């Protein structure tokens, strides 16, 4: 190893680290960005006795970081990559017989360890930047610990991180009561001044970021590193700056994200030309493991774009979220690598405390199908039995098993099948691997491999929504990255056929649950909206810009969706014909009878439908069947529009009120049912639906049917009690039957006073427990008195009432002693 001319903070910690790994097989190193851990630690381990002739493998979260680390270490040794220090990444592998340090991306190592569980010839595995908590890193560490405990007790495992709970990781690495040392390096950074400039939430983020960049260019010197959530925002900010920056400002704009050509990435990382400044527009790729020369100003949008898997519908979507405090600190630290710096934050200072402390580990939000498949190859049916820092969530595991079983990769006992072994052998997500394998059987493996290539290597073939366009552009692309990816695709699927193969039917092999149908067949909207709506077979809705040629298609095979469940957008898809759908999904198409309630017609509608899962391919009208299901649907439809629409009569209204009266009077809700409109609507399936079998519309429901249904609410014994204690009528001494009104607070009757003559007791109900409220009427049926004490009325105010009424109604009887007089409904005979 050549002399290292610059002293780095990690050098002070190195003796303790080397001593720990000499005594223990595992250790944790916590060191901030810029400490030098990535490039110094692997080189320092080369001379350790325990290494023997074994290789040191260091995992990096991204290809860009892996290339940078390998190049820096090779430069330190005065060598080229592929000599002592090698590199393994997709599209970029340089190792040789002299290689003793391999810098690998996390995904590559996950496959390495599954293919070689003993990690033959490997003395140590270093997990760099573990705080990023990618799924591949968590999975690789779990498998490495499994290997160490069962097969390779001599295997060294070192976890390195910039921001991490070292003690928690140490507990994971330890076995039993064994202590795993945690070594900390204080690092070195220059002071960074933080300026909170906020932003207008009503404006697009790129507008505020562009304004902040112009502000920083005017106020500060040096190059600027800008953190944005994704490639789209980067390109929009780049366009804004190109329009608004003067050519005299000597500023170079350099995008930096993972899907760029290597030459463009190198341009962003290199120092700016003398006399010029550089504005690097980067995603979170620039947070760690990467040194960008000349940067002393950071502008942080405070946003990040992360994948979120929805296990209930099996879709991974990209979501823009607030960056964590740990990520914000990492970003801020980039301004103080080589000299004092400035960090502009596009939020208010008070909002910093509300940021999540750490980013959510990917294992908690990712599609776990690849992990479950690799675990099955490892011989582990239950991934939670492995040593994960955060165990994989049960819903995502269930969805992963269901998907793999539907692909034929797992059997009913979650064991790997021959198909599963074939899928696992391809370095592709399970869905895409299945597409390539199935396509090879029909001679279309090459085209399927090209489809997989543009989906896994983002940016290849452009960003058109139509994958057919992207595949063609990928085939025409003569860049080194495209050429490397084409060679890899040929290994997966062979040469594509000479004829043009439709992309949609092959894509549907990977995503059969994402076959989509336009909600208005073949339509591109009604002219008032920019979006065309589609329904996916899995029940999810998504939209497509109506300007896209795909918006005019009836059917699509959808590969990618972004946005929330309420506003999902299709970002990659290919067209399908109806014949394609009928052929591809023939085994999943089912005929069903759909019954619905038409609110406008207030009637049942029945149709025979041919369905592909949630998609209705076609419908044919049918007579509504006389089934319990149809009766339930009619009942629910009535409840939706309100039970007041039913043919209520005075007698039925009184029946409900009588029930309500006894319910109140007895104070026992368990005996008498609630009969309000709301209560009847809530229980309508219980009391009304059984009486609606064979009824197809509201117009066929009459009062007799409604009466029978309501009476079923109470058993026979309660019906008898109801008649005894809350009778429908009061029989006056004249024999008249007068309906009792139960709608008020107390039961009431309105009766002409002459019909009560001869009564010396007050009328009552509920076995005499409750007096009726009497509204006493004149012969002209006008109220003259309200009382709940008839004998008291006779003895008291009757005299005054009699005197007034005799003069007003002289032809009627007004006895002095009404309690002893005969009740009557007639006036006095003429002449008396």
C-alpha positions in Angstrom: 0.0 0.0 0.0 1.3 3.5 -0.8 1.6 6.2 1.7 -1.6 8.1 2.3 -0.7 11.8 2.1 -3.8 13.1 3.9 -4.6 12.3 7.5 -8.3 11.4 7.9 -10.3 11.2 11.1 -10.8 7.4 10.7 -7.1 6.9 11.0 -7.3 7.8 14.7 -9.9 5.1 15.2 -8.2 2.4 13.1 -6.1 0.8 15.9 -9.3 0.2 18.0 -11.1 -1.2 14.9 -8.3 -3.5 13.9 -8.0 -4.8 17.5 -11.7 -5.4 17.7 -11.8 -7.4 14.5 -8.7 -9.4 15.6 -10.5 -10.4 18.8 -14.2 -10.6 17.6 -15.8 -11.7 14.4 -18.2 -8.8 14.3 -18.0 -5.1 14.9 -19.9 -1.9 14.3 -18.2 1.3 13.1 -20.1 4.6 13.4 -18.4 7.4 11.5 -19.9 10.6 10.0 -19.5 11.4 6.3 -16.0 12.6 5.4 -14.3 10.5 8.1 -12.7 8.3 5.4 -14.2 4.9 6.5 -15.3 3.8 3.0 -11.8 4.1 1.4 -9.5 3.5 4.4 -11.0 0.6 6.3 -10.9 -2.1 3.5 -7.3 -1.2 2.7 -6.4 -1.4 6.4 -7.8 -4.9 6.7 -5.7 -6.3 3.9 -2.7 -6.8 6.3 -4.6 -8.5 9.1 -3.5 -12.0 10.0 -7.1 -13.4 10.2 -7.7 -12.5 6.5 -5.2 -15.0 5.2 -5.7 -15.0 1.5 -9.4 -14.4 1.7 -11.2 -11.5 -0.1 -12.8 -8.5 1.6 -16.2 -7.7 0.1 -17.6 -4.2 0.8 -21.3 -3.5 0.0 -22.4 -0.1 -1.3 -26.0 1.0 -1.7 -25.5 2.4 -5.2 -23.4 1.8 -8.3 -22.1 5.3 -8.4 -20.9 5.0 -4.8 -19.4 1.6 -5.5 -17.5 2.9 -8.5 -16.3 5.9 -6.6 -15.0 3.9 -3.7 -13.3 1.3 -5.9 -11.6 4.0 -7.9 -10.4 5.9 -4.9 -8.9 2.9 -3.2 -7.2 1.8 -6.5 -5.8 5.2 -6.9 -4.4 5.1 -3.4 -2.6 1.9 -4.3 -1.4 3.3 -7.6 -3.4 0.7 -9.5 -6.4 0.4 -11.7 -9.8 -1.1 -10.8 -9.6 -4.8 -11.3 -6.2 -5.2 -9.7 -6.1 -5.4 -5.9 -9.4 -3.5 -5.8 -12.3 -4.8 -7.9 -15.8 -3.8 -8.6 -19.0 -5.8 -9.1 -22.2 -4.0 -10.2 -24.8 -4.5 -12.8 -23.3 -3.5 -16.1 -19.9 -2.8 -14.5 -17.8 -5.7 -13.3 -14.0 -5.5 -13.0 -12.3 -8.2 -11.0 -9.1 -10.2 -11.6 -7.0 -13.0 -10.2 -5.2 -10.5 -7.9 -8.3 -8.9 -6.6 -8.5 -9.0 -2.8 -11.0 -6.2 -2.2 -14.4 -6.3 -4.0 -16.7 -3.4 -3.9 -20.1 -4.6 -4.7 -23.6 -3.2 -4.8 -26.0 -4.6 -2.3 -28.2 -6.3 -4.8 -25.2 -8.1 -6.4 -24.1 -9.4 -3.0 -27.6 -10.6 -2.1 -27.4 -12.9 -5.2 -23.7 -13.8 -4.4 -24.6 -15.1 -1.0 -27.7 -17.0 -2.1 -25.7 -18.7 -4.9 -22.7 -19.5 -2.5 -24.0 -19.9 1.1 -20.5 -20.6 2.4 -19.1 -17.4 0.9 -16.1 -19.4 -0.3 -12.8 -17.4 -0.3 -14.4 -14.4 1.4 -12.8 -13.5 4.8 -14.8 -10.4 5.6 -18.0 -8.6 4.6 -18.3 -4.9 5.2 -21.7 -3.2 5.1 -21.1 0.4 4.2 -23.7 3.2 4.7 -25.9 0.7 6.5 -28.0 3.5 7.8 -29.7 3.7 4.4 -31.4 0.4 5.4 -32.2 -0.8 1.9 -34.0 -4.2 1.6 -30.9 -5.8 0.0 -28.6 -4.6 2.8 -31.0 -5.9 5.5 -31.4 -9.2 3.7 -27.7 -9.6 3.0 -26.8 -8.9 6.6 -29.4 -11.5 7.8 -28.0 -14.1 5.5 -24.4 -13.3 6.4 -25.2 -13.7 10.1 -26.9 -17.0 9.3 -23.7 -18.1 7.4 -21.5 -16.9 10.3 -23.5 -18.8 12.9 -23.9 -22.1 11.0 -21.1 -22.5 8.5 -18.4 -19.9 8.9 -17.5 -19.0 12.4 -14.3 -17.3 11.1 -16.3 -14.9 8.8 -15.8 -11.2 9.8 -18.8 -8.9 9.6 -18.3 -5.2 9.9 -21.3 -2.8 9.8 -20.4 0.8 9.0 -22.7 3.7 9.2 -22.8 7.5 9.4 -26.1 7.9 11.4 -27.1 4.7 13.2 -28.1 3.3 16.6 -24.8 1.4 16.9 -25.9 -0.4 20.1 -29.0 -1.8 18.4 -27.0 -3.1 15.5 -24.5 -4.6 17.9 -27.2 -6.5 19.7 -28.3 -7.9 16.3 -24.7 -9.0 15.5 -24.1 -10.5 19.0 -25.1 -14.1 19.9 -26.3 -14.8 23.4 -24.5 -12.6 25.9 -21.5 -12.0 23.5 -20.7 -8.3 23.2 -20.0 -6.9 19.8 -17.7 -3.8 20.0 -19.0 -0.5 18.7 -16.3 1.9 17.6 -17.1 5.5 17.0 -15.1 8.1 15.0 -15.8 11.8 15.6 -15.1 12.6 12.0 -14.1 16.0 10.7 -16.2 18.7 9.2 -16.1 22.4 8.9 -18.8 24.6 10.4 -22.0 24.9 8.3 -24.3 27.9 8.7 -28.0 26.9 8.3 -30.4 29.3 6.7 -34.1 28.6 6.8 -35.8 30.3 3.9 -39.1 28.5 3.8 -41.2 28.0 0.7 -44.7 28.7 -0.6 -46.7 25.5 -0.5 -48.9 26.8 -3.3 -46.0 27.0 -5.7 -44.2 24.1 -7.4 -41.1 22.9 -5.6 -38.9 23.5 -8.6 -39.9 27.2 -8.8 -38.8 27.7 -5.1 -35.7 25.7 -5.6 -34.7 27.7 -8.7 -35.2 30.9 -6.8 -33.1 29.6 -3.9 -30.3 28.7 -6.3 -30.3 32.2 -7.8 -30.2 33.6 -4.3 -27.3 31.4 -3.3 -25.4 32.3 -6.5 -25.8 36.0 -5.7 -24.9 35.7 -2.0 -22.2 33.0 -1.8 -19.1 31.7 -3.6 -18.3 28.1 -4.5 -20.3 25.4 -6.1 -23.8 24.4 -5.1 -25.3 21.0 -4.3 -29.1 20.9 -4.6 -31.2 18.0 -3.2 -34.4 17.3 -5.1 -36.9 14.3 -4.8 -36.5 12.9 -8.3 -35.4 13.1 -11.9 -38.5 14.9 -13.1 -37.9 17.8 -10.6 -34.2 17.9 -11.5 -35.0 18.3 -15.2 -37.6 21.0 -14.5 -35.2 23.0 -12.3 -32.5 22.5 -15.0 -34.8 24.0 -17.6 -35.7 27.0 -15.3 -32.1 27.7 -14.6 -31.1 27.5 -18.3 -33.8 30.0 -19.1 -33.0 32.5 -16.3 -29.3 32.4 -15.7 -27.2 34.7 -17.7 -24.4 33.3 -19.8 -22.1 35.8 -18.1 -22.6 34.0 -14.7 -20.1 31.3 -15.7 -22.3 28.6 -14.1 -22.5 24.9 -15.2 -25.6 22.9 -14.4 -25.0 19.2 -13.7 -27.8 16.8 -13.0 -27.0 13.8 -10.9 -29.2 10.7 -10.4 -28.9 7.0 -10.6 -30.2 6.4 -14.1 -27.7 8.6 -15.9 -24.9 7.6 -18.1 -21.6 7.1 -16.3 -20.0 9.9 -18.2 -22.7 12.4 -17.1 -22.4 11.3 -13.5 -18.6 11.8 -13.6 -19.2 15.3 -15.0 -21.3 16.1 -11.9 -18.7 14.8 -9.5 -15.6 16.3 -11.0 -14.4 19.8 -9.9 -15.7 22.7 -12.0 -13.4 24.3 -14.6 -11.3 27.2 -13.4 -13.2 30.4 -13.3 -16.6 28.6 -13.3 -19.1 27.5 -10.7 -21.2 24.3 -10.7 -24.7 23.7 -9.6 -25.3 20.0 -9.0 -29.0 19.0 -9.1 -29.1 15.6 -7.2 -31.4 13.1 -5.7 -30.6 11.5 -2.4 -27.9 9.6 -4.2 -25.5 12.4 -3.1 -26.3 12.2 0.6 -23.4 9.8 1.5 -20.6 7.7 0.0 -19.9 10.4 -2.6 -17.6 13.4 -2.6 -18.5 16.2 -5.0 -15.5 18.4 -5.4 -15.8 22.2 -4.8 -19.2 22.2 -3.0 -19.6 24.6 -0.1 -23.3 25.5 -0.5 -26.2 23.0 -0.1 -29.8 23.7 -0.9 -32.2 21.2 0.5 -35.8 20.9 -0.8 -36.6 18.7 2.3 -38.2 16.1 0.1 -37.3 12.5 -1.0 -39.0 10.0 -3.3 -39.4 6.5 -1.9 -41.1 3.3 -3.0 -44.2 2.3 -1.1 -45.7 -1.2 -1.5 -49.4 -1.6 -1.1 -49.9 -5.3 -0.1 -53.7 -5.2 -0.5 -53.4 -4.6 -4.2 -49.8 -5.7 -4.9 -48.6 -2.4 -6.3 -45.4 -0.5 -5.6 -45.8 3.2 -6.1 -43.4 6.1 -5.7 -44.3 8.6 -3.1 -42.8 12.0 -2.3 -42.2 12.3 1.4 -40.5 14.7 3.8 -36.8 13.8 4.3 -35.9 12.6 7.8 -33.8 14.6 10.3 -31.0 12.2 9.8 -31.1 12.7 6.0 -31.3 16.5 6.4 -28.2 16.4 8.6 -26.4 14.3 6.1 -27.3 16.7 3.3 -26.3 19.7 5.4 -22.9 18.1 6.2 -22.1 18.0 2.5 -21.5 21.8 2.6 -18.7 21.4 5.2 -16.5 18.7 3.7 -13.5 20.9 2.6 -14.2 24.4 4.1 -16.9 26.3 6.0 -20.2 26.1 4.2 -23.8 27.3 4.0 -27.0 25.2 3.9 -30.3 26.7 2.7 -33.3 24.8 3.9 -36.7 25.3 2.1 -38.7 25.0 5.3 -39.2 26.9 8.5 -36.8 26.1 11.4 -39.7 25.2 13.7 -40.7 22.4 11.3 -37.4 20.6 11.7 -38.5 19.0 15.0 -41.6 17.5 13.2 -39.4 15.6 10.7 -39.2 11.9 11.3 -35.9 11.0 13.1 -34.9 8.4 10.5 -36.0 7.3 7.1 -38.3 4.3 7.2 -36.4 1.0 6.5 -37.2 -0.3 3.0 -38.1 -3.7 4.5 -41.2 -2.2 6.1 -42.5 -0.6 2.9 -41.2 -2.8 0.0 -42.5 -5.6 -2.2 -41.1 -8.6 -0.4 -41.6 -11.1 -3.2 -37.9 -11.1 -4.2 -36.9 -11.6 -0.5 -39.4 -14.5 0.0 -38.2 -16.2 -3.2 -34.5 -15.8 -2.2 -35.3 -17.1 1.3 -37.0 -20.1 -0.2 -33.9 -20.8 -2.2 -31.9 -20.4 1.0 -34.1 -23.0 2.6 -36.1 -20.7 4.9 -39.8 -20.8 4.5 -40.4 -18.1 7.2 -38.2 -15.0 6.6 -39.0 -13.8 10.2 -36.8 -16.6 11.5 -33.7 -14.8 10.1 -32.0 -12.0 12.1 -33.4 -8.8 10.7 -33.0 -5.5 12.5 -36.7 -4.9 11.7 -38.7 -8.0 10.9 -40.6 -8.0 7.6 -44.3 -7.1 8.1 -46.8 -9.9 7.9 -49.2 -8.4 5.3 -46.4 -7.8 2.8 -45.1 -11.4 3.4 -48.6 -12.8 2.8 -49.0 -10.8 -0.4 -45.5 -12.0 -1.5 -46.3 -15.6 -0.9 -49.6 -15.3 -2.7 -47.9 -13.7 -5.7 -45.2 -16.3 -5.8 -47.7 -19.1 -5.5 -49.7 -17.6 -8.4 -46.5 -17.5 -10.5 -45.9 -21.2 -9.6 -42.7 -20.3 -7.8 -43.8 -21.7 -4.4 -46.0 -24.6 -3.6 -48.8 -24.6 -1.1 -46.3 -25.2 1.7 -44.2 -22.2 0.5 -41.4 -24.4 -0.7 -39.5 -23.6 -3.8 -40.7 -25.3 -7.0 -38.8 -26.0 -10.2 -40.4 -22.8 -11.7 -39.3 -20.9 -8.6 -35.7 -22.1 -9.1 -35.8 -20.9 -12.7 -37.2 -17.5 -11.6 -34.6 -17.1 -8.9 -31.8 -17.9 -11.3 -32.6 -14.7 -13.3 -31.4 -11.4 -11.7 -34.8 -9.9 -12.1 -37.9 -9.3 -9.9 -40.1 -12.4 -9.9 -42.8 -11.0 -12.2 -40.3 -10.0 -14.9 -38.4 -13.2 -14.5 -41.7 -15.1 -15.1 -42.4 -13.0 -18.2 -39.0 -13.8 -19.7 -39.3 -17.5 -19.0 -42.8 -17.8 -20.4 -41.8 -15.7 -23.4 -38.8 -18.0 -24.1 -41.2 -20.9 -24.5 -43.0 -19.1 -27.3 -39.9 -17.8 -29.0 -40.2 -14.2 -27.7 -37.6 -14.3 -24.9 -35.5 -11.6 -26.5 -38.3 -9.1 -26.7 -39.4 -9.9 -23.1 -35.8 -9.4 -21.9 -35.7 -6.0 -23.6 -38.9 -5.1 -21.8 -37.4 -6.2 -18.5 -34.2 -4.2 -19.3 -36.0 -0.9 -19.7 -38.0 -1.5 -16.5 -35.1 -2.4 -14.2 -32.6 0.0 -15.7 -34.5 3.3 -15.3 -34.0 5.9 -18.0 -33.1 3.5 -20.8 -35.2 4.1 -23.8 -36.4 7.5 -22.4 -39.4 8.1 -20.3 -42.4 7.6 -22.6 -45.5 6.1 -21.0 -45.8 3.7 -23.9 -43.3 0.9 -23.2 -43.3 -0.1 -26.9 -41.7 3.3 -27.7 -39.1 2.8 -24.9 -38.2 -0.7 -26.1 -37.6 0.6 -29.6 -35.6 3.6 -28.4 -33.5 1.2 -26.2 -32.7 -1.0 -29.2 -31.6 2.1 -31.2 -29.6 3.6 -28.3 -25.8 3.4 -29.0 -24.6 4.6 -25.6 -22.3 2.4 -23.5 -25.0 1.8 -20.9 -27.5 0.7 -23.4 -25.0 -1.6 -25.1 -24.1 -3.2 -21.8 -27.7 -3.7 -20.9 -28.4 -5.3 -24.3 -25.7 -7.8 -23.7 -27.2 -8.6 -20.3 -30.7 -8.9 -21.8 -29.4 -11.4 -24.4 -28.2 -13.6 -21.5 -31.7 -13.5 -20.0 -33.8 -14.1 -23.1 -31.7 -14.5 -26.2 -31.9 -12.5 -29.4 -35.2 -10.8 -30.1 -37.1 -12.0 -33.2 -36.7 -10.1 -36.4 -40.4 -9.2 -36.6 -42.0 -6.5 -34.4 -43.5 -8.2 -31.4 -46.3 -6.4 -29.5 -45.1 -5.5 -26.1 -48.5 -5.5 -24.3 -49.2 -9.3 -24.4 -45.7 -10.0 -23.0 -46.0 -7.4 -20.4 -49.3 -8.9 -19.3 -47.4 -12.1 -18.5 -45.6 -10.2 -15.8 -48.6 -8.2 -14.6 -51.8 -10.1 -15.3 -53.4 -8.3 -12.4 -52.7 -5.0 -14.0 -54.6 -5.5 -17.2 -56.6 -2.3 -17.4 -59.7 -1.3 -19.2 -60.8 2.3 -20.1 -63.8 3.2 -18.0 -65.4 4.5 -21.2 -64.4 2.1 -23.8 -62.0 3.6 -26.3 -62.7 7.1 -25.0 -60.2 9.8 -24.3 -62.3 11.8 -21.9 -65.3 14.1 -22.4 -63.2 17.1 -23.4 -63.4 18.7 -20.0 -60.6 16.6 -18.4 -56.9 16.1 -19.3 -57.0 12.5 -17.9 -58.5 9.2 -19.1 -59.5 6.9 -16.4 -58.7 3.2 -16.4 -59.7 0.3 -14.1 -57.2 -2.4 -13.3 -58.0 -6.0 -12.9 -56.9 -5.8 -9.3 -59.6 -3.2 -8.6 -57.3 -0.2 -8.6 -58.2 2.9 -10.6 -55.6 5.0 -12.4 -55.4 7.8 -14.9 -53.5 8.5 -18.0 -52.9 11.9 -19.7 -55.4 12.1 -22.5 -52.6 13.4 -24.8 -51.0 10.0 -24.7 -51.6 7.7 -27.6 -52.4 5.0 -25.1 -55.4 7.0 -23.8 -57.3 6.0 -26.9 -56.8 2.3 -26.3 -59.5 0.1 -24.8 -57.1 -2.2 -22.9 -53.6 -1.7 -21.5 -51.1 -3.8 -19.6 -49.7 -1.6 -16.9 -46.2 -1.9 -15.5 -45.8 1.1 -13.2 -48.1 3.5 -11.2 -47.3 6.5 -9.1 -49.3 8.6 -6.7 -51.7 8.0 -3.9 -54.6 5.6 -4.0 -56.9 8.6 -4.6 -54.9 9.9 -7.5 -52.8 7.2 -9.2 -51.2 7.8 -12.6 -50.0 5.3 -15.1 -46.3 6.0 -15.9 -45.5 2.9 -18.1 -47.8 0.6 -20.0 -48.5 -1.0 -23.4 -51.6 -1.5 -25.4 -53.6 -4.7 -25.6 -56.4 -5.7 -27.9 -59.6 -7.4 -26.7 -58.4 -10.6 -28.4 -55.1 -10.3 -26.5 -57.1 -10.1 -23.2 -59.4 -13.0 -24.2 -56.3 -15.2 -25.0 -54.0 -14.2 -22.1 -56.6 -14.2 -19.4 -59.0 -16.9 -20.7 -58.6 -19.0 -17.5 -59.5 -16.1 -15.3 -62.5 -14.8 -17.1 -65.7 -15.7 -15.3 -69.4 -15.2 -16.0 -71.4 -13.7 -13.1 -74.9 -12.3 -12.6 -74.7 -8.7 -11.4 -77.6 -7.3 -9.5 -77.8 -3.7 -8.6 -80.4 -1.1 -7.3 -81.2 1.7 -9.7 -81.9 4.7 -7.5 -83.5 6.7 -10.3 -85.9 3.8 -11.3 -86.2 2.6 -7.7 -85.9 -0.9 -9.1 -83.5 -3.9 -9.3 -81.4 -4.2 -12.4 -79.8 -7.6 -13.3 -77.1 -8.2 -16.0 -75.0 -11.2 -17.0 -71.4 -10.1 -16.9 -68.1 -11.5 -18.2 -65.5 -10.4 -15.8 -61.7 -10.4 -15.6 -61.4 -10.0 -11.9 -62.6 -6.4 -11.3 -62.9 -5.6 -15.0 -66.3 -6.1 -16.7 -65.6 -7.1 -20.3 -69.3 -7.1 -21.4 -72.8 -7.2 -19.9 -76.2 -8.5 -21.0 -79.5 -7.4 -19.3 -81.4 -10.2 -17.5 -84.7 -10.3 -15.4 -84.0 -9.7 -11.8 -83.9 -13.1 -10.0 -86.2 -14.0 -7.1 -83.3 -14.8 -4.7 -82.3 -13.8 -1.2 -79.3 -11.9 -2.6 -81.6 -9.8 -4.8 -83.9 -9.1 -1.9 -80.9 -8.0 0.2 -79.8 -5.6 -2.6 -83.3 -4.2 -2.9 -83.5 -3.7 0.9 -80.1 -1.9 1.0 -81.2 0.3 -2.0 -84.3 1.3 -0.1 -82.2 2.1 3.0 -79.9 4.3 0.8 -82.7 6.5 -0.4 -84.5 6.4 3.0 -87.3 4.2 4.5 -89.6 7.2 4.2 -90.1 6.2 0.6 -92.1 3.1 1.7 -95.9 3.1 1.6 -96.5 4.2 5.2 -100.1 4.5 6.4 -101.6 6.1 9.5 -102.0 2.7 11.1 -98.3 1.8 10.4 -97.1 5.1 11.7 -99.1 4.6 14.8 -97.7 1.1 15.2 -94.2 2.5 15.2 -95.1 5.2 17.7 -96.8 2.6 20.0 -93.5 0.6 20.1 -91.5 3.7 20.7 -93.9 4.7 23.6 -93.5 1.4 25.4 -89.7 1.5 24.8 -89.6 4.9 26.5 -92.1 4.0 29.2 -90.3 0.8 30.3 -86.8 2.1 29.8 -85.5 -1.2 28.5 -84.0 -1.1 25.0 -83.5 -4.8 24.9 -87.3 -5.6 24.9 -88.8 -3.2 22.3 -86.9 -2.6 19.0 -86.1 0.9 17.9 -88.4 2.1 15.1 -87.0 5.4 14.0 -86.2 5.8 10.3 -82.5 5.5 11.0 -82.9 2.4 13.1 -85.1 0.7 10.5 -82.6 1.5 7.8 -79.7 0.1 9.7 -81.5 -3.2 10.3 -83.5 -3.4 7.0 -81.7 -6.6 5.8 -83.0 -8.4 9.0 -86.7 -7.3 9.1 -87.5 -6.4 5.5 -85.3 -8.4 3.1 -87.0 -11.8 3.9 -90.3 -10.3 2.7 -88.8 -8.9 -0.6 -87.9 -12.2 -2.3 -89.5 -12.0 -5.7 -90.1 -8.2 -5.4 -88.1 -6.2 -8.0 -89.1 -2.6 -7.5 -90.3 -0.2 -4.9 -93.6 0.2 -6.8 -94.5 -3.4 -6.0 -94.3 -2.9 -2.3 -97.7 -2.2 -0.7 -98.9 -1.4 2.8 -99.9 -5.0 3.4 -96.4 -6.3 2.7 -94.9 -3.5 4.8 -97.2 -4.3 7.7 -96.3 -8.0 7.7 -92.6 -7.1 7.6 -92.9 -4.6 10.5 -94.8 -7.0 12.6 -92.0 -9.5 12.3 -89.9 -7.1 14.4 -91.5 -8.4 17.6 -92.6 -11.9 18.6 -96.1 -13.0 19.2 -96.0 -12.5 23.0 -94.9 -8.9 22.6 -97.5 -8.3 20.0 -100.1 -9.3 22.6 -98.6 -7.0 25.2 -98.6 -4.2 22.7 -102.3 -4.6 22.1 -103.0 -4.7 25.8 -100.8 -2.0 27.0 -100.7 0.4 24.0 -104.0 -0.1 22.3 -104.8 1.5 19.0 -108.1 3.0 20.2 -109.9 4.2 23.2 -113.6 3.2 23.4 -115.7 6.1 24.8 -118.8 5.5 26.9 -120.8 6.3 23.7 -119.1 3.3 22.0 -117.0 5.5 19.7 -113.5 4.2 18.9 -111.1 7.0 19.1 -107.5 6.5 17.8 -104.8 7.1 20.4 -102.1 9.4 19.2 -98.6 8.1 20.3 -96.5 10.6 18.4 -96.0 13.0 21.3 -94.4 12.7 24.7 -97.5 11.1 26.1 -100.3 9.2 24.5 -103.3 11.5 23.7 -106.8 11.3 22.4 -109.0 14.1 21.0 -112.7 13.6 22.0 -115.8 15.7 22.2 -116.5 16.3 25.9 -120.2 15.0 25.6 -118.8 11.5 24.8 -117.1 11.3 28.2 -120.2 12.0 30.3 -120.8 9.4 32.9 -117.0 8.7 33.4 -115.9 9.2 37.0 -112.4 7.7 36.4 -109.7 9.0 34.1 -109.0 6.8 31.0 -105.5 5.1 31.1 -103.4 2.6 29.2 -100.4 0.3 30.1 -102.6 -1.7 32.5 -103.7 1.5 34.2 -100.2 2.8 34.8 -100.3 5.8 32.5 -103.2 8.2 32.1 -104.1 9.3 28.6 -103.8 13.0 27.8 -107.4 14.1 27.0 -107.9 17.0 24.5 -111.6 17.8 25.2 -113.4 19.2 22.2 -116.5 21.3 21.7 -119.4 20.1 19.5 -117.6 21.9 16.7 -114.4 19.9 17.4 -112.6 22.9 18.8 -110.3 22.4 21.9 -111.8 23.6 25.1 -109.5 21.9 27.7 -106.5 19.5 28.0 -106.4 17.4 31.1 -104.9 14.2 32.6 -107.4 14.3 35.5 -111.0 14.0 34.2 -112.7 13.7 37.7 -110.8 16.8 38.8 -111.9 18.7 35.7 -115.6 17.7 36.4 -115.3 19.0 39.9 -113.3 22.1 39.0 -113.3 24.1 35.8 -116.2 22.3 34.3 -118.6 24.9 35.8 -116.9 27.8 33.9 -116.6 25.7 30.7 -120.3 24.8 31.0 -121.4 28.4 31.4 -119.5 29.5 28.3 -120.4 26.5 26.1 -124.2 26.6 26.9 -124.4 30.1 25.4 -122.3 29.1 22.4 -123.9 25.6 21.7 -127.4 25.8 23.3 -128.7 22.8 21.3 -126.2 20.5 23.1 -126.5 18.9 26.6 -124.4 20.6 29.3 -125.3 18.9 32.6 -124.3 20.3 36.0 -123.1 16.8 37.0 -121.4 15.3 33.9 -120.0 12.3 35.8 -123.6 11.3 36.4 -125.0 12.2 33.0 -125.4 9.9 30.0 -122.8 10.2 27.3 -124.1 11.3 24.0 -123.0 12.0 20.4 -126.3 13.9 19.6 -127.7 17.4 20.1 -131.0 17.8 22.1 -134.2 17.2 20.1 -135.8 20.2 18.6 -138.1 22.0 20.9 -136.5 20.8 24.1 
